[in-house]
Amino acid sequence: MDKILNNLAQWASEHPFWWQIIAFICILILAFLIFFITKRYILQWIGRIVKKSKTDLDDILFDPTLLRRIAFIPPLLVIYNFAYIWPEFEETFHRISIGMIALFVLLVVGSLLTSLNKYYEKSPWAKNRPIKSYVQIIKLIIYIFGTIIIVAVLIGQSPWYLLTGLGAMTAVLILVFRDTILSFVASLQITSNDLVRVGDWIEVPTFGADGDVIDIALHTVKIQNWDKTFTIIPTHKLIEVSFKNWRGMQVTGGRRIKRSVFIDQTSIKFCDQKMIDNFAKFGLISSYIEDKITEISEYNKKHGDESTSLINRRQITNIGTFRIYVDKYLKRHEKIHPRLTTMVRQLAPGPNGLPLEIYAFTNDTAWINYEQIQSDIFDHILAVVPEFELRIFQNPSGHDFKKAGMNF
């Protein structure tokens, strides 16, 4: 064995170039094997232990992104420790290794802070006291100082040297690259807060934009409007103004209907027996009419109002019955989303009558399909109004005045 080692040492001294090439390849293979073992076995073993634990904290802290970043550190330590094999490049390898290790440590710290914020957001007091903005500021400060340290290590200078030079150039950089800096910060905010993605439908009234986002660059956000025109918005301007993102509607799978039918208030009245018998024939509300009559009859008997004046006892109204009919019609409609809010309500009466608002969500978010569903629903509602002896309110037209004049 000693003879083999002596022969190997003699060959290495006689052929230093090839010895360094072979050593370089061996070190790379060793670093790769350590990376593979760390990522495939050690970190997966840690991940299984974390999943088996009863607490949620370790599940959030040791997320896959953080573990993947940790896996890069051991192979870099191998390269750092074996850099002496190449004496002329030893210092260079040391700097590069330390710089890369510092980079991944920086990324691990960033992932750890993000994970801590996710854990905090699950707590009951996070709603009133969010810390996400503070975490982002801390991460930004850490990244800035970490970048300075990494650059200082790579060029072999003191971090204080870079800070001194950076301070002298700050004013010039701000003036020359003002828009770039603002756009870069805005891009970070858009990305970190997931405000806008390519493919989102957004409305930006300030810039007259209403359509799909087709490109997000450093300086501009490109929107294709529904009329096929394009609106180009500076990235930093997008976060300075109010805009609406319709992604939530697309993800949820329900598009809101919020429209009112205006009822002529002079057509609202109590229901007589003939009207009640007629309503009982409507399949959607037949059971409601039956239950309501029983409930009202028992109430009036209990309070001794069965045979007194109409205004002294509870009665069914045509507007209330119509409201229940529309509510049941919507909840039975196959195009209305069953898991989202469905409601029919009265708004405050006004000069245009009594608004009866339909609030529901269709289960199809495509624009054309949504409009067809909404139109079909209101076609039916408007057509069925006279069946409840109600009238739709509308301002008189020339035809109405003409008819009125013919009666005189």
HELIX and SHEET records of a PDB file:
HELIX    1   1 ASP A    2  GLU A   14  1                                  13    
HELIX    2   2 PRO A   16  ILE A   37  1                                  22    
HELIX    3   3 THR A   38  ILE A   42  3                                   5    
HELIX    4   4 LEU A   43  LYS A   52  1                                  10    
HELIX    5   5 LEU A   57  LEU A   61  1                                   5    
HELIX    6   6 PRO A   64  ILE A   70  1                                   7    
HELIX    7   7 ILE A   73  ASN A   81  1                                   9    
HELIX    8   8 ALA A   83  ILE A   85  5                                   3    
HELIX    9   9 PRO A   87  PHE A   89  5                                   3    
HELIX   10  10 GLU A   90  GLU A  121  1                                  32    
HELIX   11  11 LYS A  132  ILE A  155  1                                  24    
HELIX   12  12 PRO A  159  VAL A  176  1                                  18    
HELIX   13  13 ARG A  178  SER A  192  1                                  15    
HELIX   14  14 PRO A  205  PHE A  207  5                                   3    
HELIX   15  15 THR A  235  LEU A  238  1                                   4    
HELIX   16  16 ARG A  247  THR A  252  1                                   6    
HELIX   17  17 GLN A  265  SER A  267  5                                   3    
HELIX   18  18 GLN A  273  PHE A  279  1                                   7    
HELIX   19  19 SER A  286  LYS A  302  1                                  17    
HELIX   20  20 LEU A  310  ASN A  312  5                                   3    
HELIX   21  21 ASN A  318  ARG A  332  1                                  15    
HELIX   22  22 TRP A  367  VAL A  384  1                                  18    
HELIX   23  23 VAL A  385  PHE A  388  5                                   4    
HELIX   24  24 GLY A  398  MET A  406  1                                   9    
SHEET    1   A 5 PHE A 230  PRO A 234  0                                        
SHEET    2   A 5 THR A 220  ASN A 225 -1                                        
SHEET    3   A 5 ALA A 209  ILE A 216 -1                                        
SHEET    4   A 5 TRP A 201  VAL A 204 -1                                        
SHEET    5   A 5 LYS A 244  ASN A 245 -1                                        
SHEET    1   B 3 ARG A 255  ILE A 263  0                                        
SHEET    2   B 3 LEU A 354  THR A 362 -1                                        
SHEET    3   B 3 MET A 343  GLN A 346 -1                                        
END                                                                             
